[in-house]
Every structure is written in structure tokens, then in C-alpha cells.
């Protein structure tokens, strides 16, 4: 498992509490191995989720951990040739995130110029699932080749996301500002839920794992409302929509290489990890009354996942090697 020094350093970095020397130390540590860079990605996603659940205010104010680190490292790269060399490796480790700002226009009264709305763009140009945390605390896991534009912080009446390709969304609930995820053919309107989207120019599929979603037609009208463990398939050429049952948890795991655990105790987490990794994991220091959310990729090492569990819960985890 990662040592406490590195976890403390990453935590303080995400809180903007590190000195310039400590930031340089973090860069050097990330340079050392792909394993370190993967651990940072895993930690940043779960850190943001934990902080969002722990603080009602932070859920709406937290920045995307991955996006923020990219921006800060990018600024530092301009001051150091050594760090410029590192940027390429860092971008590769995060599946070559390409972020840009685009302008779209809101409807405005006649005779007035449309007001520009900033939209951020992220593309997964790598070969692995890319975890992203949006500004509102929503988690998105993008499959290779997926591209997403979004604004979840400045629009007054909604959170707008457009996705092309495959992605899994775990949306932070906000009853005042529902999220609308648009594909080339449909829209998906949610308040707070977990679902996956597969989209092309001809077909869109939505699989609901938790909560409920409304599937909107290209014109914006409600076509169907899904309940958990249902899959909706819409074909743009015919305008047909089909709803069928599906085991959502298995579907998400197989498609996105993602294991998502919601509202579980430490005992349930440890039992699942023991089963999944084929070893006996034990723990100490918790009465099992608390509940947690945990997300990790199937390719993540047990040691790294246990480091995250220890940070989120405060327990000590042990791998029985007997």
C-alpha cells in the first residue's frame, strides 16, 4: 500500500496546502512510475467523492480534481523544462485528457446578442477508462474514444452535458438544477442517479443502475422513465425506443472495467475485496454502522484500493498471507 507520507502529500495538494517544494516532490514522485500516477488518479476521484458526501457545501463548490491538477501542473510546466518533459508522461497516465473551452449560446430576447456560456471539453484519447470529477461532484468514467462537453456550475436552471461515445455517470443530486446529458440522438434528464450511456449517430443506449432517469426525444419531450436494472435503446433512423431488463451492476463492470459500491459498510467492502482479489482481507477500527461509497477500476491493485479504503473510513486493513 502507498505510504502515509505520499497520501498526506496528495491530500494537502488537493486542498491547496502544499508549498512549492512539496509540489516539486509530488511531481518527482509521479515521475517515478506508472503505478504512482494510477494511484493518484484513483485517490483523487475517491477523495472528491468522500469530501462531497461529508460536506453539503463542498458538494457544490469542489473543483474537478483531475482537471485542477492538470491546470496547475500545466502552469508550472512553463517555468521548468524538467516539468515540461514530465507533462507528456502525466498526460499519458491520465489517458491523454484534452481540455478546452468552447462557447455556446443561450436563447436571448429579440434584439439582444446571445450571451456566451463557457463549456469545458474532455476527450479520452487513451486505452483505458478515464475517471473524471465534474465541478458539482458528479463522477464520470469515460471509455476510450469518448468525448464530453459540459457546464455544471454556471447555468442557473440546469447542468448541461453532451457525450459522444460511452460513459458511466454517478450524478450528485441537485433538485434545483437537474442534469441533462445529451447524446447525438436523445437526452437523459436526471436529478441524482447512476447510469451509463452508449451513443453514436444512429443509436443511443441508457442503462440505469440507481435512481431514475427520463429519456427525452430529440425534440425534448419525455419518451420513457427508467427504473433501476432497465436498459433503453433508441434508434434514430426509425425513432423506435425499446426498454428491457438488464443486470446493471454486471453490465457496468464488464463494459467500463469499473467496480462501484454504494451505501456499503466497511465489512461489506472488505468482503467484496476479499472475494474479488482471492485473498483474505481483515480490518480493525470501525463498528460497521457507517456507510460509504467506493469506486475503483478492476485493474487497480488491491494495495492501492486498500489505501483508499483506509483513508475514507479510518480503519486499518490487513492482507492475510497465511
Residue pairs with C-beta under 8 A, 6 or more apart in sequence:
1 303
1 304
1 306
1 307
1 310
1 317
2 39
2 303
2 304
2 307
6 29
6 36
7 43
7 307
7 311
9 18
9 22
9 25
9 26
9 29
10 26
10 40
10 43
10 44
10 47
11 47
11 311
12 18
12 22
13 22
13 23
13 26
13 69
14 44
14 47
14 48
14 65
14 68
14 69
18 26
23 76
27 73
27 76
27 83
27 86
29 36
30 36
30 37
30 40
30 86
30 90
30 93
31 86
31 89
34 93
35 301
35 304
37 89
37 90
37 93
37 94
38 93
38 300
38 304
39 304
39 307
40 69
41 66
41 93
41 94
41 131
42 131
42 296
42 297
42 300
42 304
42 305
42 308
43 307
43 308
43 311
44 65
44 66
44 69
44 133
45 65
45 66
45 131
45 133
45 139
45 295
46 294
46 295
46 296
46 308
46 311
46 312
47 65
47 311
48 62
48 64
48 65
48 133
48 137
48 139
49 133
49 137
49 139
49 293
49 295
50 292
50 311
50 312
51 58
51 62
52 58
52 59
52 62
52 137
52 172
53 59
53 293
58 137
59 136
59 137
59 172
60 136
60 137
60 174
62 133
62 135
62 137
63 135
64 132
64 133
64 134
64 135
65 133
66 94
66 97
66 131
66 132
66 133
67 97
67 99
67 120
67 122
67 132
67 133
70 90
70 91
70 94
70 97
70 99
71 99
73 83
73 86
73 87
73 90
74 87
76 83
77 83
77 84
77 86
77 87
78 84
91 97
92 126
94 126
94 130
95 124
95 125
95 126
95 127
95 128
95 129
95 130
95 142
95 144
96 123
96 124
96 125
96 126
97 122
97 123
97 124
97 125
97 130
97 132
98 121
98 122
98 123
98 125
99 120
99 121
99 122
100 120
100 121
101 118
101 119
101 120
101 121
102 118
102 119
102 121
102 149
103 116
103 117
103 118
103 119
104 116
104 117
104 119
105 114
105 115
105 116
105 117
106 114
106 115
106 117
107 114
108 114
108 115
117 151
117 154
117 155
118 151
118 154
119 149
119 150
119 151
119 160
120 149
120 150
120 151
121 147
121 148
121 149
122 130
122 132
122 142
122 147
122 148
122 150
123 146
123 147
123 148
124 130
124 142
124 143
124 144
124 145
124 146
124 147
124 165
125 144
125 145
126 144
127 144
128 144
128 257
128 297
128 299
129 141
129 142
129 143
129 144
129 256
129 257
129 258
129 297
130 141
130 142
130 144
130 146
131 139
131 140
131 141
131 295
131 297
132 139
132 140
132 141
132 142
132 148
133 139
133 140
134 140
134 150
134 152
134 161
135 152
135 153
136 152
136 153
136 159
136 172
136 174
137 172
138 152
138 159
138 169
138 170
138 171
138 172
138 179
139 169
139 170
139 295
140 148
140 167
140 168
140 169
140 170
141 167
141 168
141 256
141 258
141 295
142 148
142 165
142 166
142 167
143 165
143 166
143 167
143 255
143 256
145 165
145 166
146 163
146 164
146 165
146 166
146 167
147 163
147 164
147 165
148 161
148 162
148 163
148 164
148 167
149 161
149 162
150 159
150 160
150 161
150 162
151 159
151 160
152 159
152 160
152 161
152 179
155 177
156 177
157 177
158 177
158 178
158 179
158 180
159 174
159 177
159 178
159 179
159 180
160 179
160 180
160 182
161 169
161 179
161 180
161 181
161 182
162 181
162 182
162 183
163 181
163 182
163 183
163 197
163 199
164 183
164 184
164 199
165 198
165 199
166 196
166 197
166 198
166 199
166 255
166 256
167 196
167 197
168 194
168 195
168 196
168 197
168 252
168 255
168 256
168 258
168 260
169 179
169 181
169 190
169 193
169 194
169 195
169 196
169 197
170 194
170 260
170 295
171 179
171 190
171 191
171 192
171 193
171 194
171 211
172 192
173 191
173 192
174 191
174 192
175 191
178 189
178 190
178 191
179 189
179 190
179 191
180 187
180 188
180 189
180 190
180 216
181 187
181 188
181 190
181 197
182 188
183 197
183 199
183 204
184 199
184 200
184 201
184 204
184 236
185 199
185 201
185 202
185 203
185 204
185 218
185 234
185 236
186 199
186 204
186 206
186 215
186 216
186 217
186 218
186 223
186 234
187 215
187 216
187 217
187 218
187 220
188 195
188 197
188 206
188 213
188 214
188 215
188 216
189 213
189 214
189 216
190 211
190 212
190 213
190 214
191 211
192 211
193 208
193 209
193 210
193 211
193 212
193 213
194 208
194 209
194 210
194 211
194 260
194 262
195 206
195 207
195 208
195 209
195 210
195 211
195 213
195 226
196 206
196 207
196 209
196 248
196 251
196 252
196 255
196 256
197 204
197 205
197 206
198 204
198 205
198 206
199 205
201 236
202 235
202 236
202 237
203 233
203 234
203 235
203 236
204 233
204 234
204 236
205 231
205 232
205 233
205 234
206 213
206 215
206 226
206 231
206 232
207 230
207 231
207 246
207 248
207 251
207 252
208 226
208 227
208 228
208 229
208 230
208 231
208 248
209 228
209 229
209 248
209 249
209 252
209 260
210 228
210 262
211 228
212 225
212 226
212 227
212 228
213 225
213 226
214 222
214 224
214 225
214 226
215 222
215 223
215 224
215 225
215 226
215 232
215 234
215 241
216 222
216 223
217 223
218 236
223 234
223 241
224 232
224 241
224 243
226 232
226 243
228 248
229 245
229 246
229 247
229 248
230 243
230 244
230 245
230 246
231 243
231 244
231 245
231 246
231 251
232 241
232 242
232 243
233 241
233 242
233 243
233 244
234 240
234 241
235 241
249 260
252 258
252 260
253 259
253 298
257 297
257 298
257 299
258 295
258 296
258 297
258 298
259 272
259 276
259 295
259 296
259 297
259 298
260 293
260 294
260 295
261 268
261 269
261 272
261 292
261 293
261 294
261 295
262 293
263 291
263 292
263 293
264 272
264 291
264 292
264 293
264 294
265 288
265 289
265 290
265 291
265 292
266 283
266 286
266 288
266 290
266 292
266 309
266 313
266 315
267 283
267 288
269 292
269 294
269 309
269 313
270 281
270 282
270 283
270 309
270 317
273 281
273 302
273 305
273 306
273 309
274 280
274 281
277 302
279 302
279 319
279 320
280 319
280 320
281 302
281 306
281 317
281 318
281 319
281 320
282 317
282 318
282 320
283 315
283 316
283 317
283 318
284 315
284 316
284 318
285 314
285 315
285 316
286 313
286 314
286 315
290 313
292 312
292 313
294 308
294 309
294 312
296 304
296 305
296 308
302 319
303 319
306 317
306 319
309 315
309 317
310 316
310 317
